[in-house]
Structure formats: C-alpha cells, structure tokens
C-alpha cells in the first residue's frame, strides 16, 4: 500500500478518535468542553508535581515531515499551542520538537506518528541534553 495513503488513513483515524470532522473548522461545543477538561487535568497534574517538588516538563515530540505538513499554522495554534498556553499557567518548560530539523530523517520513524528504536534513543538523548540531564542516560 502506498505510504502516503497509509499516512492519510492514519490521520483520518485520528480525527475520528477525537471526533473532528474538519481540522480547520471552529471547535464544536463538545470539543470545547473536552478541551476545557483537558486543560484543567493538565493544570492539576502540573500542580501535583510542583507541590511535591518535582520538575514537570511539557514535550511535543517530533513527527515525520509528511505528518507535519498536514498541520497548518491555524491547526497548530488551535490544537497545540493555544492549549499549551492555557494549561501552562505555571510556565513550566515546554520543549517543542514538532518541526525540529534534527528529526526530519524518515529513517528515524516506523510510521508517521512514532519514532523507531533508533529515533527514540536519539530523541531521549536530545531531551536529556536539552534539560541538562544527559549524564543520567546510558545507551
């Protein structure tokens, strides 16, 4: 089966999972309510960590170039960045690897959504380095 067709089918399944008919349409009332709940849940999780002197970090992992191209700036703002801004009132670190060129090699993915073993190891090393924790991870 053609890889582009598989990716398109994966995206359509994702849209169905979250009850989205059109990525560019305004959020339905149902999605707005779900978003509010998810924002509260993430805020509560962040508070839980901070109350216990843990150091939470929000991370948006890389996706393949193909999948990245499917998300317009409008879609990114509506579904990702505005959500992070609203939930992250404590200003914990947010590492965004969505369009990071270091992860553009298709050989690091086993499909459009997930890094393969090599990609996961490299990504973990990079995140730890970015958090100045690179001495805690051994290959």
Secondary structure, DSSP 8 states (H G I E B T S, - for coil): --HHHHHHHHHHHHHHHTT-S-TTS---HHHHHHHHHHHHHHHHHHHHHHHTT----EEE----HHHHHTS-HHHHIIIIIHHHHHH-TT---EEE-TT-GGG--GGGBSSSS-B-HHHHHHHHHHHHHHTT-GGG---
